[in-house]
Amino acid sequence: MSRARAERRGRVAEWAAMIFLMCKGYRILGHRLRTPYGEVDVAAWKSGVLVIVEVKARNTYDAGAYAVTPMAQQRITRAAQALAGRWRLTSAPIRFDLVVVGSSLLPRHQRAAWYDEARL
């Protein structure tokens, strides 16, 4: 798949994930959020929790889950902490979710796909 096509597929997957999450009652705070540590695909708010969502466009759920390596998790965690500071939400709990788009009819949402060990 070409780089441009993969980029387009990723953008479509992010929009599908945001619509899916809004239908589930999440308030989208932003998407494609840049920080000094990297980019956060989607940031949302639900029930007093800052939810950081990594979106993967993959043909199977497992392919999406394995694409979020421990190194990627650390990068996303640091980026989430930077966003929480920017938005003055440092006291709010942060949850890291995964949404895989393309593995079934609806996006597959895995809540608490990983944890920030430093905050436990």
Helices and strands as residue ranges (DSSP letters): H 3-23, E 27-35, E 38-46, E 49-57, H 61-67, H 70-86, E 94-101, E 108-114, G 117-119
